[in-house]
Amino acid sequence: MELRNQCRIIRTTELAAAQEKLNELERKKEETLRLYSPQSLLQRLQDAMNKTEEESKNLHKQLLDRDVDLGTFVQKYKKLRTTYHRRALIHLSAKTSSIG
């Protein structure tokens, strides 16, 4: 009888540990699925577009305020706008595809 009780305790303890591990893995899976869902990825891409747009506006303001010379402005502005439009095209493509 004592041996049966010990076996039952061991099984219960192992089961509880395994159940806790399973719950933890399920939480991680749900978090990962949420982070990499099409909607989440589209939102992050939109946020990156907005940030690049804001950086472009700030750079333009610096040019108008004569805080940056024309050569530097053209180089940085071209890079920012290229990045913005690349992201915008990807965003548009994703929204109009079967996942969006």
VENNOR-V715906 format. One record per residue. RES is the residue in one letter. SS is DSSP state (H for helix, E for strand, L for the rest). Layout:
# VENNOR-V715906
res=RES ss=SS
res=RES ss=SS
This chain:
# VENNOR-V715906
res=M ss=L
res=E ss=H
res=L ss=H
res=R ss=H
res=N ss=H
res=Q ss=H
res=C ss=H
res=R ss=H
res=I ss=H
res=I ss=H
res=R ss=H
res=T ss=H
res=T ss=H
res=E ss=H
res=L ss=H
res=A ss=H
res=A ss=H
res=A ss=H
res=Q ss=H
res=E ss=H
res=K ss=H
res=L ss=H
res=N ss=H
res=E ss=H
res=L ss=H
res=E ss=H
res=R ss=H
res=K ss=H
res=K ss=H
res=E ss=H
res=E ss=H
res=T ss=H
res=L ss=H
res=R ss=H
res=L ss=H
res=Y ss=L
res=S ss=L
res=P ss=H
res=Q ss=H
res=S ss=H
res=L ss=H
res=L ss=H
res=Q ss=H
res=R ss=H
res=L ss=H
res=Q ss=H
res=D ss=H
res=A ss=H
res=M ss=H
res=N ss=H
res=K ss=H
res=T ss=H
res=E ss=H
res=E ss=H
res=E ss=H
res=S ss=H
res=K ss=H
res=N ss=H
res=L ss=H
res=H ss=H
res=K ss=H
res=Q ss=H
res=L ss=H
res=L ss=H
res=D ss=L
res=R ss=L
res=D ss=L
res=V ss=L
res=D ss=L
res=L ss=H
res=G ss=H
res=T ss=H
res=F ss=H
res=V ss=H
res=Q ss=H
res=K ss=H
res=Y ss=H
res=K ss=H
res=K ss=H
res=L ss=H
res=R ss=H
res=T ss=H
res=T ss=H
res=Y ss=H
res=H ss=H
res=R ss=H
res=R ss=H
res=A ss=H
res=L ss=H
res=I ss=H
res=H ss=H
res=L ss=H
res=S ss=H
res=A ss=H
res=K ss=H
res=T ss=H
res=S ss=L
res=S ss=L
res=I ss=L
res=G ss=L
